Amino acid sequence: MQYLTVLIVEDEWLLAEDLKEELESLGCKVLGPAPSCAAALELLFRDDKPDLAYVDTQLGPETCEAVLEECQRLGIPVVISTGHHPRELPTFATGRPLLSKPHNRAELEQSLSAVTTG
């Protein structure tokens, strides 16, 4: 797999660290994990922009809508990382590749492939 820089936006520390370790084991450079929209937006404005982002739809009391909008503006593909059924996702998150929580390595690789091969 090619070298990718990946942003993780996840407020559950253990899930975020697990995803980070898995992505790094696949050869990715990880930005974050960002536990809030503000932290995620700060990482998006750095010089080292991500090639893609894994974003949870709910970050504590806030939604990730602003992060998704900024990723779209910057042309950064997003995978929604969620424990919800796709029908339960907010409208701003629909129509994007999904990674279920919890997931296995094959599902992670499939989600990476979905956004990198188009």
NUVEXZA-720388 format. One record per residue: residue in one letter; y negated, z negated, x of N, C-alpha, C, CB in turn. Coordinates in steps of 0.02 Angstrom, whole numbers, padded with zeros to 5 digits. Each point is the difference from the previous one (the first is absolute). Glycine has a CB too. Layout:
REM residues N
ATOM residuo    npy    npz    npx   capy   capz   capx    cpy    cpz    cpx   cbpy   cbpz   cbpx
ATOM       a      Y      Z      X      Y      Z      X      Y      Z      X      Y      Z      X
...
***
This chain:
REM residues 118
ATOM residuo    npy    npz    npx   capy   capz   capx    cpy    cpz    cpx   cbpy   cbpz   cbpx
ATOM       m  00059  00000  00043 -00059  00000 -00043 -00062  00000  00045  00062 -00062 -00093
ATOM       q -00112  00099  00070 -00062  00003  00038 -00037 -00066  00000 -00007  00122 -00026
ATOM       y -00035 -00131  00075 -00041 -00060  00006 -00052 -00001 -00056  00018 -00003  00125
ATOM       l -00019 -00050 -00164 -00047 -00007 -00055 -00036 -00067  00005  00071  00073 -00073
ATOM       t -00134 -00073  00052 -00037 -00062 -00008 -00001 -00016 -00074 -00072  00021  00104
ATOM       v  00097 -00081 -00121  00010 -00018 -00070 -00039 -00065 -00016  00114  00056  00001
ATOM       l -00151 -00054 -00055 -00035 -00059 -00025  00043 -00034 -00052 -00113  00053  00022
ATOM       i  00121 -00119 -00016  00036 -00039 -00050 -00051 -00044 -00037  00108  00000  00069
ATOM       v -00109  00006 -00135 -00044 -00041 -00042  00047 -00040 -00045 -00099  00083  00003
ATOM       e  00108 -00146  00014  00049 -00043 -00034 -00022 -00073  00008  00094  00083  00020
ATOM       d -00097 -00120 -00076 -00022 -00069  00004  00057 -00050  00007 -00097  00033 -00069
ATOM       e  00158 -00011  00062  00057 -00046  00009  00022  00005  00073  00037  00013 -00122
ATOM       w -00052 -00065  00161  00008  00001  00072  00070  00022  00022 -00084 -00090  00006
ATOM       l  00136  00061 -00034  00068  00016  00022  00017  00073 -00013  00033 -00119 -00023
ATOM       l -00050  00144 -00035  00012  00071 -00015 -00039  00045  00047  00020 -00029 -00120
ATOM       a -00082  00011  00134 -00041  00039  00045  00029  00002  00071 -00101 -00030 -00069
ATOM       e  00122 -00028  00093  00029 -00003  00068  00066  00038  00005 -00056 -00111  00016
ATOM       d  00097  00107 -00068  00062  00038 -00001 -00013  00075  00002  00055 -00092 -00064
ATOM       l -00102  00115  00024 -00018  00071 -00001 -00028  00021  00067 -00022 -00007 -00123
ATOM       k -00020 -00035  00153 -00029  00015  00065  00056  00009  00052 -00104 -00064 -00031
ATOM       e  00150  00017  00033  00055  00004  00049  00042  00062 -00011  00002 -00125  00007
ATOM       e  00013  00142 -00069  00040  00060 -00015 -00036  00063  00022  00052 -00059 -00097
ATOM       l -00117  00064  00082 -00038  00059  00019 -00004  00006  00076 -00067 -00008 -00106
ATOM       e  00056 -00048  00140 -00003  00002  00073  00067  00021  00030 -00087 -00090 -00002
ATOM       s  00142  00069 -00029  00066  00019  00025  00012  00075 -00010  00043 -00115 -00026
ATOM       l -00080  00146 -00019  00004  00072 -00011 -00050  00038  00044  00039 -00021 -00117
ATOM       g -00074 -00015  00160 -00047  00032  00046 -00071  00006 -00024  00095  00060  00040
ATOM       c -00111 -00094 -00094 -00068  00002 -00027 -00044 -00052  00032  00045  00043 -00108
ATOM       k -00110 -00028  00113 -00050 -00049  00019 -00027 -00028 -00066 -00031  00059  00112
ATOM       v  00027 -00125 -00118 -00020 -00031 -00063 -00069 -00031  00005  00121 -00022 -00027
ATOM       l -00163  00037 -00022 -00064 -00033 -00008  00009 -00052 -00055 -00067  00103  00037
ATOM       g  00044 -00164 -00024  00009 -00053 -00049  00062 -00040  00016 -00058  00068 -00086
ATOM       p  00085 -00099  00038 -00011  00006 -00071 -00067 -00030 -00023  00123 -00004 -00014
ATOM       a -00153  00038 -00034 -00062 -00023 -00030  00018 -00035 -00066 -00067  00095  00054
ATOM       p  00048 -00159 -00061  00018 -00038 -00060 -00049  00007 -00058  00057 -00078  00076
ATOM       s -00112  00116 -00065 -00051  00007 -00052 -00031  00069  00003 -00023 -00124  00003
ATOM       c -00013  00142 -00056 -00035  00065  00001 -00052  00002  00055  00019  00010 -00123
ATOM       a -00056 -00064  00132 -00052 -00001  00051  00030  00011  00070 -00068 -00079 -00071
ATOM       a  00124  00046  00085  00033  00009  00065  00026  00071  00008  00031 -00122  00000
ATOM       a -00004  00150 -00053  00026  00069  00003 -00057  00049  00011  00095 -00032 -00076
ATOM       l -00150  00024  00040 -00057  00046  00008 -00028 -00004  00070 -00026 -00011 -00122
ATOM       e  00024 -00049  00150 -00024 -00008  00069  00044  00039  00048 -00045 -00114 -00029
ATOM       l  00111  00111  00020  00045  00038  00043 -00007  00075 -00009  00079 -00096 -00004
ATOM       l -00095  00118 -00057 -00009  00072 -00012 -00063  00027  00034  00058 -00014 -00109
ATOM       f -00106 -00029  00123 -00063  00023  00031  00001 -00004  00076 -00058 -00036 -00102
ATOM       r  00115  00018  00131  00007 -00002  00073  00010  00070  00027  00048 -00116 -00005
ATOM       d -00054  00123  00071  00010  00066  00031  00072  00024 -00006 -00092 -00027  00079
ATOM       d  00140 -00019 -00076  00070  00017 -00002  00023  00004 -00073  00020 -00055  00113
ATOM       k -00036  00110 -00147  00017  00007 -00071  00075  00009 -00009 -00114  00050 -00022
ATOM       p  00141 -00077 -00031  00072  00008 -00012  00017  00070 -00024  00007 -00121 -00028
ATOM       d  00056  00140  00041  00026  00064 -00025  00023 -00008 -00072  00035  00033  00116
ATOM       l -00017 -00095 -00134  00020 -00016 -00068 -00005 -00074 -00011  00077  00099 -00003
ATOM       a -00073 -00119 -00061 -00007 -00071 -00017  00053 -00020 -00051 -00123  00005  00024
ATOM       y  00150 -00065 -00015  00043 -00033 -00050 -00044 -00052 -00033  00109  00020  00066
ATOM       v -00119 -00014 -00132 -00047 -00042 -00035  00033 -00033 -00061 -00095  00074  00039
ATOM       d  00089 -00140 -00042  00021 -00037 -00059 -00054  00008 -00053  00068 -00085  00070
ATOM       t -00050  00090 -00133 -00050  00011 -00053 -00039 -00063 -00018  00072  00090 -00043
ATOM       q -00043 -00148  00056 -00032 -00063 -00018 -00003 -00044  00061  00041  00008 -00119
ATOM       l -00102 -00026  00139 -00011 -00043  00059 -00031 -00065 -00024 -00015  00101  00077
ATOM       g  00058 -00149 -00092 -00026 -00062 -00029 -00035  00016 -00065 -00013 -00052  00114
ATOM       p -00049  00030 -00123 -00036  00012 -00062 -00032  00070 -00005 -00021 -00122 -00004
ATOM       e  00023  00162  00057 -00033  00065  00000  00050  00058  00000 -00097 -00051  00059
ATOM       t  00075  00108 -00084  00041  00060  00003 -00019  00039  00062  00011  00004 -00126
ATOM       c  00029  00044  00143 -00012  00040  00061 -00036  00065 -00015  00102 -00050  00050
ATOM       e -00131  00057 -00108 -00031  00063 -00021 -00051  00025  00051  00018 -00034 -00118
ATOM       a -00060 -00009  00145 -00051  00020  00049  00033  00028  00064 -00079 -00087 -00046
ATOM       v  00135  00057  00066  00035  00024  00060  00030  00069 -00013  00027 -00119  00033
ATOM       l  00002  00129 -00092  00028  00065 -00016 -00054  00054 -00003  00091 -00057 -00064
ATOM       e -00148  00040  00036 -00056  00047 -00004 -00023  00019  00071 -00035 -00048 -00111
ATOM       e  00029  00000  00155 -00023  00014  00068  00052  00041  00038 -00066 -00107 -00001
ATOM       c  00129  00091 -00008  00053  00040  00032 -00004  00073 -00024  00075 -00102  00009
ATOM       q -00085  00111 -00074 -00005  00068 -00026 -00060  00036  00030  00054 -00038 -00107
ATOM       r -00111  00004  00111 -00060  00029  00029  00011  00021  00072 -00070 -00070 -00077
ATOM       l  00108  00030  00114  00013  00014  00070  00060  00047  00011 -00049 -00112  00026
ATOM       g  00084  00129 -00079  00058  00044  00006  00061 -00034  00028 -00078  00092  00015
ATOM       i  00084 -00158 -00026  00057 -00039  00025  00051 -00007 -00056 -00074 -00064  00082
ATOM       p  00135  00090 -00073  00051 -00007 -00051  00019 -00074 -00009  00044  00115  00027
ATOM       v -00026 -00132 -00089  00017 -00069 -00017  00069 -00003 -00032 -00122 -00027 -00016
ATOM       v  00160 -00024  00036  00061 -00018 -00034 -00013 -00067 -00033  00075  00063  00083
ATOM       i -00062 -00066 -00148 -00009 -00063 -00037  00061 -00044  00013 -00071  00057 -00089
ATOM       s  00060 -00116  00114  00053 -00049  00013 -00002 -00051 -00057 -00007  00016  00127
ATOM       t  00058 -00017 -00168 -00003 -00041 -00060  00068 -00028 -00020 -00096  00068 -00036
ATOM       g  00093 -00124  00002  00060 -00029 -00029  00004  00016 -00074 -00003 -00091  00085
ATOM       h -00045  00129 -00111 -00003  00017 -00071  00035  00066 -00014 -00108 -00063 -00010
ATOM       h  00129  00071 -00051  00028  00064 -00022 -00058  00050 -00002  00093 -00057 -00069
ATOM       p -00080  00121  00085 -00054  00050  00000 -00040  00002 -00066  00069  00066  00079
ATOM       r -00037 -00078 -00136 -00036  00000 -00064 -00050 -00058 -00005  00099  00055 -00053
ATOM       e -00090 -00107  00094 -00043 -00058 -00003 -00060  00005  00048  00099 -00068 -00033
ATOM       l -00102  00121  00072 -00054  00007  00048 -00066  00016 -00034  00082  00039  00085
ATOM       p -00137 -00064 -00057 -00066  00018 -00028 -00012  00076  00009 -00044 -00117  00025
ATOM       t  00004  00145 -00068 -00011  00073  00002 -00026  00024  00067 -00023 -00004 -00121
ATOM       f -00018 -00035  00154 -00027  00023  00064  00054  00008  00054 -00107 -00056 -00030
ATOM       a  00166  00028  00019  00053  00002  00051  00055  00051 -00018 -00024 -00119  00026
ATOM       t  00021  00149 -00084  00053  00045 -00020 -00005  00067  00036  00003 -00056 -00112
ATOM       g  00054  00091  00114  00001  00066  00032  00004 -00002  00075 -00064  00040 -00095
ATOM       r  00078 -00097  00124  00006 -00006  00073  00072 -00019  00017 -00122 -00035  00011
ATOM       p  00143  00050  00050  00067 -00022  00021  00005 -00076 -00004  00011  00101  00076
ATOM       l  00050 -00125 -00092  00011 -00072 -00008  00050 -00025  00050 -00027  00010 -00121
ATOM       l  00017 -00072  00142  00049 -00038  00039  00011 -00065 -00037 -00035  00053  00112
ATOM       s  00096 -00062 -00136  00015 -00061 -00039  00003 -00061  00045  00063  00069 -00082
ATOM       k -00081 -00125  00053  00009 -00065  00034  00052 -00038 -00039 -00120 -00002  00044
ATOM       p  00173 -00019 -00012  00018  00012  00069  00027  00072  00009  00025 -00123  00015
ATOM       h -00022  00145  00047  00025  00067  00016  00049 -00004  00057 -00108  00051 -00040
ATOM       n  00144  00003  00051  00043  00005  00058 -00028  00052  00048  00102 -00035 -00068
ATOM       r -00073  00040  00126 -00026  00046  00052  00000  00073 -00024  00042 -00079  00087
ATOM       a  00011  00099 -00122  00003  00070 -00024 -00058  00015 -00048  00126 -00003  00012
ATOM       e -00143 -00045 -00055 -00056  00009 -00046 -00066  00005  00038  00063 -00062 -00089
ATOM       l -00071  00022  00141 -00060  00003  00041 -00005  00068  00034  00005 -00125  00019
ATOM       e  00049  00147  00011  00000  00065  00034 -00015  00056 -00050  00083 -00043  00085
ATOM       q -00055  00038 -00145 -00013  00051 -00052 -00074  00001 -00019  00118 -00015 -00043
ATOM       s -00148 -00044  00037 -00071 -00003 -00018 -00044  00028  00055  00023 -00100 -00071
ATOM       l -00005  00087  00133 -00036  00030  00057  00005  00076 -00002  00022 -00103  00069
ATOM       s  00037  00126 -00080  00012  00072 -00003 -00039  00033 -00057  00114 -00019  00050
ATOM       a -00118 -00016 -00107 -00034  00027 -00058 -00074  00015  00014  00079 -00063 -00073
ATOM       v -00110  00022  00114 -00072  00011  00013 -00013  00040  00064 -00023 -00106 -00060
ATOM       t  00072  00110  00104 -00012  00036  00063  00025  00072 -00002  00008 -00108  00059
ATOM       t  00038  00123 -00104  00025  00069 -00004 -00026  00036 -00062  00101 -00035  00063
ATOM       g -00135 -00003 -00104 -00035  00030 -00055  00038  00015 -00061 -00066  00043  00082
***
